Amino acid sequence: FDHGAQMLYVAGKGDANVRYFEADAADPYLHFISDFRTTVPQKGVCFLPKRCVDVHKHEIIRGLKLEASAVQPISFRVPRKSDAFQEDLFPDAPSGVASMGPDEWIGGADCREPPLRSMEPGAAAVAGPAKKQAVGVVSVKELRAQLAEANARNDALQKENELLKAELAQLKG
């Protein structure tokens, strides 16, 4: 489902077609638009993120079709005569930047909407609130030291647990 264009793409395993529908809030909710037809059945289909489309060619979605012996790119385009950017076809899309950092997620923060970016070529990218963490290289020696420290902490916690269990049993008994 493409939230920006309100389009639903349906592909079935063993089928050679991909049908697409426009979603609407009013009954009948889905309106058949067209279908993408080939003669080779698909084993699966995967659609790429919206930021991967070619807006100059009026491509509204791009995907990969898995066939028995190949992976074929598929493209859905809207026929337009104008070469100008079509804002109605390309509303702001998820930027691919995380909406929160790992510490916030582990801390139990509520999920946020993903940051959006303009699809217009040359528009400034939107920076998300997530902070980039420095990537570091850790040696095997350092990893072994960290493992020994974690094992020692685990042993201490297990001993403390046994003592607490014995104390609890003594209080009950």
C-alpha positions as CSV (number, residue, x, y, z in Angstrom):
1,F,0.0,0.0,0.0
2,D,1.3,3.4,-0.9
3,H,0.1,5.9,1.7
4,G,1.0,9.0,-0.3
5,A,-0.8,8.1,-3.5
6,Q,-3.5,6.0,-1.6
7,M,-2.8,3.0,-4.0
8,L,-3.0,-0.7,-3.2
9,Y,-0.9,-3.1,-5.3
10,V,-1.9,-6.7,-5.3
11,A,0.4,-9.5,-6.6
12,G,-0.3,-13.2,-6.2
13,K,2.2,-16.0,-6.2
14,G,2.0,-17.9,-9.4
15,D,0.1,-15.1,-11.1
16,A,1.7,-13.0,-13.9
17,N,-0.2,-9.8,-13.1
18,V,0.1,-7.0,-10.5
19,R,-3.3,-5.3,-10.1
20,Y,-3.6,-1.8,-8.6
21,F,-6.4,0.0,-7.0
22,E,-7.0,3.5,-5.7
23,A,-8.2,3.6,-2.1
24,D,-11.0,6.0,-1.1
25,A,-12.8,6.8,2.2
26,A,-16.2,6.4,0.6
27,D,-18.0,3.2,-0.4
28,P,-16.8,1.1,-2.4
29,Y,-13.4,2.0,-0.9
30,L,-11.3,0.5,-3.6
31,H,-11.4,1.4,-7.3
32,F,-9.7,-0.8,-9.9
33,I,-7.2,1.3,-11.9
34,S,-5.3,-1.2,-14.1
35,D,-2.9,-4.1,-14.0
36,F,0.7,-4.8,-14.9
37,R,0.8,-7.9,-17.2
38,T,3.5,-10.3,-18.1
39,T,3.6,-13.9,-19.4
40,V,6.1,-15.1,-16.7
41,P,4.5,-16.0,-13.3
42,Q,6.0,-14.5,-10.2
43,K,7.1,-16.2,-7.1
44,G,7.0,-12.9,-5.2
45,V,7.1,-9.1,-5.5
46,C,8.8,-6.5,-3.3
47,F,8.3,-2.8,-3.6
48,L,11.1,-0.3,-3.0
49,P,10.8,2.7,-0.8
50,K,9.2,5.8,-2.3
51,R,12.5,7.7,-2.3
52,C,13.8,5.2,-5.0
53,V,11.3,6.3,-7.8
54,D,12.3,8.5,-10.7
55,V,10.1,11.6,-10.5
56,H,11.3,12.8,-13.9
57,K,9.7,9.8,-15.6
58,H,6.5,10.2,-13.4
59,E,7.3,6.8,-11.8
60,I,4.9,6.4,-8.9
61,I,6.3,3.1,-7.5
62,R,9.1,0.7,-8.4
63,G,9.4,-2.9,-7.4
64,L,11.3,-6.2,-8.0
65,K,9.5,-9.2,-9.3
66,L,10.9,-12.6,-8.4
67,E,10.6,-15.1,-11.2
68,A,11.8,-18.7,-11.4
69,S,15.2,-17.8,-12.8
70,A,15.5,-14.0,-12.5
71,V,14.6,-10.9,-10.5
72,Q,13.0,-8.3,-12.8
73,P,12.6,-4.7,-12.0
74,I,9.0,-3.4,-12.6
75,S,7.9,0.2,-12.8
76,F,4.5,1.9,-12.6
77,R,4.3,5.3,-14.3
78,V,1.6,7.9,-14.8
79,P,1.4,9.2,-18.4
80,R,1.9,13.0,-18.2
81,K,3.1,15.4,-20.9
82,S,4.7,17.9,-18.6
83,D,8.3,17.4,-17.6
84,A,7.8,19.6,-14.5
85,F,7.7,18.1,-11.0
86,Q,4.2,16.8,-10.3
87,E,3.4,17.6,-6.7
88,D,0.1,15.8,-6.8
89,L,1.8,12.6,-7.8
90,F,4.6,12.9,-5.3
91,P,3.6,14.1,-1.8
92,D,6.2,14.1,0.9
93,A,7.5,10.6,1.6
94,P,9.4,8.9,4.5
95,S,13.0,10.1,4.4
96,G,14.6,6.8,5.5
97,V,15.9,8.5,8.7
98,A,15.0,6.9,12.0
99,S,12.4,8.8,14.0
100,M,14.1,7.9,17.2
101,G,17.4,6.6,18.4
102,P,18.1,3.2,19.9
103,D,18.4,4.5,23.5
104,E,14.9,6.1,23.2
105,W,13.4,2.9,21.8
106,I,15.0,0.8,24.5
107,G,13.8,3.3,27.1
108,G,10.2,2.7,26.0
109,A,9.5,6.0,24.2
110,D,6.3,6.1,22.2
111,C,6.7,5.5,18.5
112,R,6.8,8.6,16.3
113,E,5.8,9.2,12.7
114,P,8.7,8.8,10.4
115,P,10.3,12.1,9.3
116,L,9.2,13.1,5.8
117,R,11.2,14.5,2.9
118,S,10.1,16.3,-0.2
119,M,10.2,14.2,-3.4
120,E,11.0,17.3,-5.5
121,P,14.5,17.0,-7.0
122,G,16.9,19.4,-5.3
123,A,14.8,20.0,-2.2
124,A,16.6,19.9,1.1
125,A,16.6,16.6,2.9
126,V,14.8,16.4,6.2
127,A,17.0,15.5,9.1
128,G,15.4,13.2,11.7
129,P,15.9,13.5,15.5
130,A,17.9,10.3,15.7
131,K,21.6,10.9,16.4
132,K,24.2,9.0,14.4
133,Q,26.4,7.0,16.7
134,A,30.0,6.6,16.0
135,V,31.0,3.2,14.7
136,G,34.0,1.7,16.5
137,V,36.2,-1.2,16.0
138,V,36.6,-3.6,18.9
139,S,39.4,-6.0,19.1
140,V,39.0,-9.7,20.0
141,K,41.0,-9.0,23.2
142,E,38.6,-6.3,24.2
143,L,35.6,-8.5,23.4
144,R,37.0,-11.3,25.5
145,A,37.5,-8.9,28.4
146,Q,33.9,-7.7,28.1
147,L,32.7,-11.3,28.0
148,A,34.7,-12.2,31.1
149,E,33.3,-9.1,32.9
150,A,29.7,-10.1,31.9
151,N,30.2,-13.7,33.0
152,A,31.6,-12.5,36.4
153,R,28.6,-10.2,36.8
154,N,26.3,-13.1,35.9
155,D,27.9,-15.4,38.5
156,A,27.6,-12.7,41.2
157,L,23.9,-12.2,40.4
158,Q,23.3,-15.9,40.5
159,K,24.9,-16.2,43.9
160,E,22.9,-13.2,45.1
161,N,19.7,-14.9,43.8
162,E,20.5,-18.1,45.6
163,L,21.1,-16.2,48.9
164,L,17.8,-14.4,48.5
165,K,16.0,-17.6,47.8
166,A,17.5,-19.2,50.9
167,E,16.6,-16.2,53.0
168,L,13.0,-16.2,51.7
169,A,12.7,-20.0,52.4
170,Q,14.0,-19.4,56.0
171,L,11.4,-16.6,56.6
172,K,8.6,-18.7,55.3
173,G,9.7,-21.9,57.2
